[in-house]
Amino acid sequence: MDNRRDAERVKTALRCHWGLSEDSPRNGNMTSLSHGGCFVQTTANAAEEQLIYLSCWLPSQRWLALRGRVTYHLSKVGFGLTFTDLTAEQQEMIALLIEYHREEQ
């Protein structure tokens, strides 16, 4: 599988919860974000190709719920996630987050 990044990524520091269901029992930190995906830093294991739910805590003090497929996993470090089935609202929120973090850098 080709894991090259075709989209611009910004560094983030967003607390998140993730898991196989919407309950998302595991936690981590979203450390980078692009329009198509993100990297989640976590010591918990995620299997490649696994579909997961991800909720991240936004600077606006609310949760953003997303869904994606794990593209790669680094043991005890985290995993890369490609977003799936994004709504227009989710796409807009991701674009706003990217702009927010771009200005922060």
C-alpha positions as CSV (number, residue, x, y, z in Angstrom):
1,M,0.0,0.0,0.0
2,D,1.3,3.5,-0.9
3,N,1.2,5.7,2.2
4,R,2.5,8.9,0.5
5,R,0.8,12.1,1.5
6,D,-0.8,13.9,-1.4
7,A,-2.6,16.5,0.7
8,E,-1.1,19.3,2.9
9,R,-1.0,18.3,6.6
10,V,-1.0,20.6,9.5
11,K,0.3,19.8,13.0
12,T,-2.5,19.6,15.6
13,A,-2.8,18.8,19.3
14,L,-6.4,17.6,19.6
15,R,-7.5,15.2,22.2
16,C,-9.6,12.4,20.7
17,H,-11.4,9.1,21.5
18,W,-11.6,6.2,19.0
19,G,-12.9,2.7,18.7
20,L,-14.8,0.1,16.7
21,S,-18.1,1.6,17.8
22,E,-19.5,5.1,18.4
23,D,-18.7,4.6,22.1
24,S,-15.0,5.0,21.2
25,P,-13.5,3.7,24.4
26,R,-9.8,4.3,23.5
27,N,-8.1,7.7,23.7
28,G,-5.3,9.5,21.9
29,N,-4.2,12.7,20.4
30,M,-4.6,13.8,16.8
31,T,-1.2,15.2,15.9
32,S,-1.6,15.9,12.2
33,L,-4.6,16.6,10.0
34,S,-5.3,16.9,6.2
35,H,-8.6,17.1,4.2
36,G,-8.3,13.3,3.7
37,G,-7.1,11.9,7.0
38,C,-5.1,12.3,10.2
39,F,-2.5,10.7,12.5
40,V,-3.6,9.6,15.9
41,Q,-0.9,9.2,18.6
42,T,-1.9,6.3,20.9
43,T,-0.4,3.3,22.6
44,A,-3.4,1.2,21.8
45,N,-3.3,-1.1,18.8
46,A,-5.3,-0.5,15.6
47,A,-5.3,-3.0,12.8
48,E,-4.6,-1.9,9.2
49,E,-7.8,-1.6,7.1
50,Q,-9.9,-1.5,10.2
51,L,-12.9,0.9,10.1
52,I,-13.0,3.0,13.3
53,Y,-15.0,5.9,14.8
54,L,-13.1,8.9,15.9
55,S,-14.3,11.9,18.0
56,C,-12.0,14.8,18.5
57,W,-12.3,17.8,20.9
58,L,-12.3,21.0,19.0
59,P,-10.9,24.4,20.0
60,S,-14.6,25.6,19.9
61,Q,-15.2,23.3,22.9
62,R,-17.3,20.6,21.1
63,W,-16.8,17.1,19.7
64,L,-16.3,16.4,16.0
65,A,-17.3,12.8,15.1
66,L,-15.6,11.2,12.1
67,R,-15.2,7.8,10.6
68,G,-12.2,6.3,8.8
69,R,-10.0,3.4,7.8
70,V,-6.7,2.7,9.4
71,T,-4.0,2.9,6.6
72,Y,-1.0,2.1,8.7
73,H,-0.1,1.4,12.4
74,L,3.1,2.0,14.3
75,S,3.3,-0.1,17.4
76,K,3.1,1.9,20.6
77,V,3.1,5.1,18.6
78,G,-0.2,5.4,16.7
79,F,-1.9,5.1,13.4
80,G,-2.7,6.9,10.2
81,L,-6.4,7.2,9.3
82,T,-8.1,8.0,6.0
83,F,-11.5,9.5,6.5
84,T,-14.5,7.8,4.9
85,D,-18.1,9.0,4.1
86,L,-17.5,12.6,5.2
87,T,-20.6,14.8,5.2
88,A,-20.4,18.4,3.8
89,E,-20.5,19.6,7.4
90,Q,-17.6,17.4,8.4
91,Q,-15.6,18.5,5.4
92,E,-16.2,22.1,6.2
93,M,-15.2,21.6,9.8
94,I,-12.0,19.9,8.8
95,A,-11.2,22.8,6.4
96,L,-11.8,25.2,9.3
97,L,-9.5,23.2,11.6
98,I,-6.8,23.1,8.9
99,E,-7.0,26.9,8.5
100,Y,-7.0,27.4,12.3
101,H,-3.9,25.3,12.8
102,R,-2.1,26.7,9.8
103,E,-2.5,30.2,11.3
104,E,-1.2,28.9,14.7
105,Q,2.0,27.6,13.0
